[in-house]
Amino acid sequence: MKICSNEDISKEKVMELFKLHWGSPMMVISTGVYNCSELDAFAAVNEEGETIGLITYLIKDNECEIISLEGGDGIPIRDEIELIKWI
């Protein structure tokens, strides 16, 4: 597994992942409405180059808020935690 920043993955790839799992890249949470394809992110990519996990986040006023944590099919929770450590 390789960890990539949003600079290394296309906005279209992020949108595709959210549309597949959620129907839209838009995320509504208590602090607002966010387009996850426009947020900072890290992705877990397998050996075949497939995105198997994605975390989007927002840093504001020295605080980090995780907006979404998307584990792909079969991604272990330890790998999701690995994504969080990259923030």
N, CA, C and O atoms as CSV, one atom per row, in Angstrom:
chain,resi,resn,atom,element,x,y,z
A,1,MET,N,N,0.844,-1.176,0.000
A,1,MET,CA,C,0.000,0.000,0.000
A,1,MET,C,C,0.887,1.235,0.000
A,1,MET,O,O,1.908,1.289,0.685
A,2,LYS,N,N,0.476,2.219,-0.779
A,2,LYS,CA,C,1.192,3.490,-0.870
A,2,LYS,C,C,0.240,4.605,-0.454
A,2,LYS,O,O,-0.943,4.567,-0.790
A,3,ILE,N,N,0.748,5.600,0.278
A,3,ILE,CA,C,-0.050,6.753,0.673
A,3,ILE,C,C,0.293,7.915,-0.254
A,3,ILE,O,O,1.465,8.245,-0.431
A,4,CYS,N,N,-0.726,8.534,-0.843
A,4,CYS,CA,C,-0.548,9.652,-1.765
A,4,CYS,C,C,-1.318,10.866,-1.249
A,4,CYS,O,O,-2.390,10.722,-0.662
A,5,SER,N,N,-0.774,12.051,-1.468
A,5,SER,CA,C,-1.514,13.263,-1.116
A,5,SER,C,C,-2.459,13.613,-2.259
A,5,SER,O,O,-2.387,13.022,-3.336
A,6,ASN,N,N,-3.339,14.572,-2.019
A,6,ASN,CA,C,-4.270,14.958,-3.072
A,6,ASN,C,C,-3.558,15.574,-4.273
A,6,ASN,O,O,-4.147,15.679,-5.348
A,7,GLU,N,N,-2.309,15.978,-4.109
A,7,GLU,CA,C,-1.533,16.463,-5.245
A,7,GLU,C,C,-1.193,15.324,-6.206
A,7,GLU,O,O,-0.930,15.560,-7.385
A,8,ASP,N,N,-1.198,14.092,-5.699
A,8,ASP,CA,C,-0.836,12.923,-6.503
A,8,ASP,C,C,-2.039,12.178,-7.074
A,8,ASP,O,O,-1.879,11.272,-7.891
A,9,ILE,N,N,-3.245,12.558,-6.645
A,9,ILE,CA,C,-4.446,11.910,-7.158
A,9,ILE,C,C,-5.324,12.970,-7.812
A,9,ILE,O,O,-5.363,14.118,-7.370
A,10,SER,N,N,-6.013,12.581,-8.846
A,10,SER,CA,C,-6.820,13.558,-9.578
A,10,SER,C,C,-8.129,13.851,-8.850
A,10,SER,O,O,-8.671,13.011,-8.132
A,11,LYS,N,N,-8.613,15.065,-9.060
A,11,LYS,CA,C,-9.903,15.467,-8.507
A,11,LYS,C,C,-10.997,14.545,-9.041
A,11,LYS,O,O,-11.946,14.215,-8.330
A,12,GLU,N,N,-10.853,14.134,-10.298
A,12,GLU,CA,C,-11.835,13.239,-10.904
A,12,GLU,C,C,-11.865,11.891,-10.194
A,12,GLU,O,O,-12.932,11.302,-10.024
A,13,LYS,N,N,-10.700,11.400,-9.779
A,13,LYS,CA,C,-10.619,10.119,-9.064
A,13,LYS,C,C,-11.353,10.211,-7.726
A,13,LYS,O,O,-12.072,9.292,-7.336
A,14,VAL,N,N,-11.161,11.333,-7.033
A,14,VAL,CA,C,-11.855,11.538,-5.752
A,14,VAL,C,C,-13.361,11.600,-5.978
A,14,VAL,O,O,-14.129,10.972,-5.249
A,15,MET,N,N,-13.779,12.356,-6.985
A,15,MET,CA,C,-15.211,12.463,-7.286
A,15,MET,C,C,-15.795,11.093,-7.636
A,15,MET,O,O,-16.901,10.761,-7.211
A,16,GLU,N,N,-15.058,10.309,-8.404
A,16,GLU,CA,C,-15.510,8.973,-8.800
A,16,GLU,C,C,-15.716,8.091,-7.573
A,16,GLU,O,O,-16.717,7.381,-7.477
A,17,LEU,N,N,-14.772,8.134,-6.637
A,17,LEU,CA,C,-14.870,7.322,-5.422
A,17,LEU,C,C,-16.095,7.712,-4.598
A,17,LEU,O,O,-16.833,6.845,-4.129
A,18,PHE,N,N,-16.312,9.024,-4.422
A,18,PHE,CA,C,-17.465,9.466,-3.643
A,18,PHE,C,C,-18.781,9.174,-4.349
A,18,PHE,O,O,-19.757,8.796,-3.701
A,19,LYS,N,N,-18.823,9.341,-5.648
A,19,LYS,CA,C,-20.058,9.034,-6.380
A,19,LYS,C,C,-20.381,7.547,-6.299
A,19,LYS,O,O,-21.548,7.168,-6.197
A,20,LEU,N,N,-19.351,6.704,-6.346
A,20,LEU,CA,C,-19.556,5.264,-6.261
A,20,LEU,C,C,-20.123,4.856,-4.899
A,20,LEU,O,O,-21.061,4.063,-4.824
A,21,HIS,N,N,-19.549,5.404,-3.825
A,21,HIS,CA,C,-19.940,4.979,-2.473
A,21,HIS,C,C,-21.038,5.828,-1.849
A,21,HIS,O,O,-21.796,5.325,-1.020
A,22,TRP,N,N,-21.147,7.107,-2.225
A,22,TRP,CA,C,-22.076,8.006,-1.556
A,22,TRP,C,C,-23.046,8.703,-2.502
A,22,TRP,O,O,-24.001,9.335,-2.051
A,23,GLY,N,N,-22.813,8.595,-3.814
A,23,GLY,CA,C,-23.697,9.244,-4.772
A,23,GLY,C,C,-23.292,10.665,-5.132
A,23,GLY,O,O,-23.799,11.228,-6.102
A,24,SER,N,N,-22.375,11.254,-4.351
A,24,SER,CA,C,-21.970,12.639,-4.573
A,24,SER,C,C,-20.695,12.917,-3.771
A,24,SER,O,O,-20.445,12.268,-2.755
A,25,PRO,N,N,-19.887,13.886,-4.231
A,25,PRO,CA,C,-18.714,14.265,-3.432
A,25,PRO,C,C,-19.064,15.237,-2.303
A,25,PRO,O,O,-18.186,15.631,-1.535
A,26,MET,N,N,-20.334,15.625,-2.196
A,26,MET,CA,C,-20.745,16.574,-1.162
A,26,MET,C,C,-20.930,15.855,0.177
A,26,MET,O,O,-21.518,14.776,0.241
A,27,MET,N,N,-20.419,16.475,1.242
A,27,MET,CA,C,-20.518,15.910,2.587
A,27,MET,C,C,-21.139,16.968,3.495
A,27,MET,O,O,-20.640,18.090,3.585
A,28,VAL,N,N,-22.225,16.605,4.164
A,28,VAL,CA,C,-22.900,17.506,5.087
A,28,VAL,C,C,-22.621,17.016,6.500
A,28,VAL,O,O,-22.995,15.905,6.875
A,29,ILE,N,N,-21.955,17.868,7.276
A,29,ILE,CA,C,-21.670,17.540,8.679
A,29,ILE,C,C,-22.017,18.753,9.525
A,29,ILE,O,O,-22.451,19.774,8.992
A,30,SER,N,N,-21.834,18.657,10.814
A,30,SER,CA,C,-22.278,19.723,11.724
A,30,SER,C,C,-21.599,21.068,11.480
A,30,SER,O,O,-22.169,22.106,11.816
A,31,THR,N,N,-20.407,21.076,10.910
A,31,THR,CA,C,-19.700,22.342,10.697
A,31,THR,C,C,-19.920,22.930,9.307
A,31,THR,O,O,-19.401,24.006,9.010
A,32,GLY,N,N,-20.676,22.251,8.452
A,32,GLY,CA,C,-20.949,22.817,7.144
A,32,GLY,C,C,-21.141,21.780,6.061
A,32,GLY,O,O,-21.244,20.582,6.328
A,33,VAL,N,N,-21.185,22.266,4.835
A,33,VAL,CA,C,-21.326,21.430,3.652
A,33,VAL,C,C,-20.030,21.551,2.863
A,33,VAL,O,O,-19.577,22.657,2.565
A,34,TYR,N,N,-19.436,20.411,2.528
A,34,TYR,CA,C,-18.124,20.397,1.886
A,34,TYR,C,C,-18.155,19.553,0.619
A,34,TYR,O,O,-18.817,18.516,0.561
A,35,ASN,N,N,-17.429,20.014,-0.390
A,35,ASN,CA,C,-17.189,19.212,-1.587
A,35,ASN,C,C,-15.862,18.497,-1.345
A,35,ASN,O,O,-14.799,19.115,-1.406
A,36,CYS,N,N,-15.927,17.217,-1.077
A,36,CYS,CA,C,-14.730,16.461,-0.687
A,36,CYS,C,C,-13.668,16.429,-1.785
A,36,CYS,O,O,-12.488,16.233,-1.495
A,37,SER,N,N,-14.070,16.617,-3.030
A,37,SER,CA,C,-13.078,16.620,-4.102
A,37,SER,C,C,-12.239,17.896,-4.103
A,37,SER,O,O,-11.246,17.978,-4.826
A,38,GLU,N,N,-12.624,18.894,-3.302
A,38,GLU,CA,C,-11.879,20.144,-3.221
A,38,GLU,C,C,-11.078,20.285,-1.932
A,38,GLU,O,O,-10.399,21.294,-1.738
A,39,LEU,N,N,-11.147,19.292,-1.048
A,39,LEU,CA,C,-10.454,19.345,0.240
A,39,LEU,C,C,-9.072,18.709,0.153
A,39,LEU,O,O,-8.791,17.942,-0.768
A,40,ASP,N,N,-8.211,19.032,1.119
A,40,ASP,CA,C,-6.951,18.315,1.248
A,40,ASP,C,C,-7.269,16.860,1.558
A,40,ASP,O,O,-8.259,16.556,2.224
A,41,ALA,N,N,-6.421,15.969,1.069
A,41,ALA,CA,C,-6.711,14.544,1.223
A,41,ALA,C,C,-5.445,13.711,1.151
A,41,ALA,O,O,-4.418,14.138,0.623
A,42,PHE,N,N,-5.551,12.515,1.695
A,42,PHE,CA,C,-4.563,11.465,1.496
A,42,PHE,C,C,-5.320,10.228,1.055
A,42,PHE,O,O,-6.428,9.964,1.521
A,43,ALA,N,N,-4.710,9.469,0.151
A,43,ALA,CA,C,-5.334,8.255,-0.363
A,43,ALA,C,C,-4.407,7.077,-0.152
A,43,ALA,O,O,-3.185,7.205,-0.224
A,44,ALA,N,N,-5.008,5.926,0.109
A,44,ALA,CA,C,-4.273,4.663,0.144
A,44,ALA,C,C,-4.462,4.017,-1.220
A,44,ALA,O,O,-5.591,3.833,-1.676
A,45,VAL,N,N,-3.361,3.676,-1.863
A,45,VAL,CA,C,-3.386,3.107,-3.206
A,45,VAL,C,C,-2.717,1.733,-3.150
A,45,VAL,O,O,-1.623,1.593,-2.604
A,46,ASN,N,N,-3.377,0.724,-3.716
A,46,ASN,CA,C,-2.807,-0.628,-3.680
A,46,ASN,C,C,-1.783,-0.816,-4.798
A,46,ASN,O,O,-1.508,0.107,-5.564
A,47,GLU,N,N,-1.231,-2.013,-4.880
A,47,GLU,CA,C,-0.182,-2.319,-5.855
A,47,GLU,C,C,-0.656,-2.193,-7.294
A,47,GLU,O,O,0.151,-1.960,-8.194
A,48,GLU,N,N,-1.967,-2.345,-7.523
A,48,GLU,CA,C,-2.532,-2.230,-8.866
A,48,GLU,C,C,-2.851,-0.786,-9.230
A,48,GLU,O,O,-3.326,-0.518,-10.334
A,49,GLY,N,N,-2.596,0.152,-8.311
A,49,GLY,CA,C,-2.876,1.557,-8.573
A,49,GLY,C,C,-4.300,1.984,-8.267
A,49,GLY,O,O,-4.704,3.097,-8.607
A,50,GLU,N,N,-5.069,1.100,-7.622
A,50,GLU,CA,C,-6.448,1.426,-7.268
A,50,GLU,C,C,-6.485,2.167,-5.943
A,50,GLU,O,O,-5.750,1.824,-5.017
A,51,THR,N,N,-7.340,3.185,-5.846
A,51,THR,CA,C,-7.537,3.900,-4.588
A,51,THR,C,C,-8.408,3.029,-3.699
A,51,THR,O,O,-9.551,2.732,-4.044
A,52,ILE,N,N,-7.871,2.619,-2.553
A,52,ILE,CA,C,-8.605,1.726,-1.660
A,52,ILE,C,C,-9.033,2.411,-0.370
A,52,ILE,O,O,-9.753,1.821,0.435
A,53,GLY,N,N,-8.602,3.631,-0.171
A,53,GLY,CA,C,-9.002,4.384,1.008
A,53,GLY,C,C,-8.715,5.855,0.791
A,53,GLY,O,O,-7.804,6.214,0.045
A,54,LEU,N,N,-9.496,6.708,1.444
A,54,LEU,CA,C,-9.323,8.142,1.265
A,54,LEU,C,C,-9.760,8.869,2.523
A,54,LEU,O,O,-10.801,8.555,3.100
A,55,ILE,N,N,-8.969,9.833,2.944
A,55,ILE,CA,C,-9.346,10.688,4.056
A,55,ILE,C,C,-9.280,12.122,3.568
A,55,ILE,O,O,-8.286,12.540,2.975
A,56,THR,N,N,-10.349,12.879,3.820
A,56,THR,CA,C,-10.350,14.303,3.496
A,56,THR,C,C,-10.417,15.070,4.804
A,56,THR,O,O,-11.004,14.610,5.784
A,57,TYR,N,N,-9.807,16.244,4.804
A,57,TYR,CA,C,-9.735,16.995,6.044
A,57,TYR,C,C,-9.629,18.483,5.766
A,57,TYR,O,O,-9.366,18.913,4.643
A,58,LEU,N,N,-9.845,19.262,6.830
A,58,LEU,CA,C,-9.786,20.705,6.770
A,58,LEU,C,C,-9.008,21.186,7.982
A,58,LEU,O,O,-9.310,20.800,9.112
A,59,ILE,N,N,-8.009,22.025,7.755
A,59,ILE,CA,C,-7.264,22.608,8.871
A,59,ILE,C,C,-7.667,24.070,8.962
A,59,ILE,O,O,-7.546,24.827,7.998
A,60,LYS,N,N,-8.151,24.454,10.145
A,60,LYS,CA,C,-8.640,25.813,10.370
A,60,LYS,C,C,-8.351,26.190,11.814
A,60,LYS,O,O,-8.678,25.445,12.737
A,61,ASP,N,N,-7.736,27.350,12.003
A,61,ASP,CA,C,-7.415,27.836,13.347
A,61,ASP,C,C,-6.619,26.812,14.156
A,61,ASP,O,O,-6.930,26.558,15.320
A,62,ASN,N,N,-5.594,26.225,13.536
A,62,ASN,CA,C,-4.716,25.243,14.175
A,62,ASN,C,C,-5.440,23.975,14.628
A,62,ASN,O,O,-4.939,23.253,15.490
A,63,GLU,N,N,-6.597,23.703,14.064
A,63,GLU,CA,C,-7.327,22.476,14.363
A,63,GLU,C,C,-7.573,21.722,13.062
A,63,GLU,O,O,-7.784,22.318,12.006
A,64,CYS,N,N,-7.542,20.416,13.163
A,64,CYS,CA,C,-7.778,19.562,12.000
A,64,CYS,C,C,-9.113,18.847,12.184
A,64,CYS,O,O,-9.339,18.170,13.187
A,65,GLU,N,N,-9.979,19.008,11.211
A,65,GLU,CA,C,-11.260,18.311,11.235
A,65,GLU,C,C,-11.285,17.304,10.093
A,65,GLU,O,O,-11.113,17.669,8.930
A,66,ILE,N,N,-11.497,16.052,10.427
A,66,ILE,CA,C,-11.649,15.019,9.404
A,66,ILE,C,C,-13.061,15.149,8.859
A,66,ILE,O,O,-14.038,15.054,9.601
A,67,ILE,N,N,-13.155,15.365,7.561
A,67,ILE,CA,C,-14.454,15.516,6.917
A,67,ILE,C,C,-14.982,14.162,6.465
A,67,ILE,O,O,-16.173,13.882,6.600
A,68,SER,N,N,-14.106,13.326,5.934
A,68,SER,CA,C,-14.537,11.990,5.521
A,68,SER,C,C,-13.387,11.008,5.678
A,68,SER,O,O,-12.215,11.361,5.545
A,69,LEU,N,N,-13.749,9.786,5.959
A,69,LEU,CA,C,-12.788,8.684,6.024
A,69,LEU,C,C,-13.434,7.525,5.290
A,69,LEU,O,O,-14.362,6.886,5.785
A,70,GLU,N,N,-12.923,7.274,4.107
A,70,GLU,CA,C,-13.519,6.277,3.219
A,70,GLU,C,C,-12.588,5.088,3.073
A,70,GLU,O,O,-11.529,5.195,2.453
A,71,GLY,N,N,-12.974,3.968,3.634
A,71,GLY,CA,C,-12.223,2.739,3.439
A,71,GLY,C,C,-12.830,1.971,2.286
A,71,GLY,O,O,-14.039,1.741,2.258
A,72,GLY,N,N,-12.019,1.579,1.352
A,72,GLY,CA,C,-12.512,0.805,0.218
A,72,GLY,C,C,-12.835,-0.611,0.642
A,72,GLY,O,O,-12.676,-0.973,1.808
A,73,ASP,N,N,-13.282,-1.399,-0.293
A,73,ASP,CA,C,-13.620,-2.787,-0.007
A,73,ASP,C,C,-12.397,-3.516,0.526
A,73,ASP,O,O,-11.361,-3.589,-0.135
A,74,GLY,N,N,-12.534,-4.047,1.715
A,74,GLY,CA,C,-11.488,-4.886,2.271
A,74,GLY,C,C,-10.312,-4.153,2.899
A,74,GLY,O,O,-9.340,-4.800,3.289
A,75,ILE,N,N,-10.362,-2.819,3.015
A,75,ILE,CA,C,-9.243,-2.116,3.655
A,75,ILE,C,C,-9.367,-2.281,5.168
A,75,ILE,O,O,-10.391,-1.931,5.753
A,76,PRO,N,N,-8.337,-2.808,5.789
A,76,PRO,CA,C,-8.390,-3.007,7.245
A,76,PRO,C,C,-8.396,-1.674,7.987
A,76,PRO,O,O,-7.859,-0.683,7.492
A,77,ILE,N,N,-8.999,-1.649,9.167
A,77,ILE,CA,C,-9.077,-0.433,9.971
A,77,ILE,C,C,-7.682,0.103,10.285
A,77,ILE,O,O,-7.511,1.316,10.409
A,78,ARG,N,N,-6.690,-0.762,10.415
A,78,ARG,CA,C,-5.328,-0.270,10.698
A,78,ARG,C,C,-4.809,0.590,9.549
A,78,ARG,O,O,-4.035,1.520,9.774
A,79,ASP,N,N,-5.232,0.285,8.313
A,79,ASP,CA,C,-4.822,1.095,7.179
A,79,ASP,C,C,-5.551,2.430,7.165
A,79,ASP,O,O,-4.990,3.438,6.736
A,80,GLU,N,N,-6.802,2.445,7.633
A,80,GLU,CA,C,-7.517,3.713,7.769
A,80,GLU,C,C,-6.821,4.591,8.811
A,80,GLU,O,O,-6.694,5.800,8.620
A,81,ILE,N,N,-6.377,3.991,9.896
A,81,ILE,CA,C,-5.649,4.728,10.920
A,81,ILE,C,C,-4.337,5.258,10.355
A,81,ILE,O,O,-3.918,6.363,10.698
A,82,GLU,N,N,-3.700,4.501,9.511
A,82,GLU,CA,C,-2.457,4.949,8.858
A,82,GLU,C,C,-2.708,6.216,8.051
A,82,GLU,O,O,-1.865,7.113,8.029
A,83,LEU,N,N,-3.864,6.300,7.386
A,83,LEU,CA,C,-4.219,7.511,6.645
A,83,LEU,C,C,-4.305,8.706,7.582
A,83,LEU,O,O,-3.829,9.790,7.244
A,84,ILE,N,N,-4.902,8.526,8.747
A,84,ILE,CA,C,-5.062,9.616,9.705
A,84,ILE,C,C,-3.702,10.129,10.157
A,84,ILE,O,O,-3.533,11.333,10.347
A,85,LYS,N,N,-2.740,9.249,10.329
A,85,LYS,CA,C,-1.415,9.650,10.813
A,85,LYS,C,C,-0.699,10.589,9.830
A,85,LYS,O,O,0.225,11.296,10.231
A,86,TRP,N,N,-1.100,10.610,8.569
A,86,TRP,CA,C,-0.443,11.447,7.565
A,86,TRP,C,C,-0.875,12.903,7.648
A,86,TRP,O,O,-0.219,13.770,7.072
A,87,ILE,N,N,-1.954,13.187,8.346
A,87,ILE,CA,C,-2.430,14.572,8.460
A,87,ILE,C,C,-1.464,15.374,9.308
A,87,ILE,O,O,-1.680,16.566,9.528
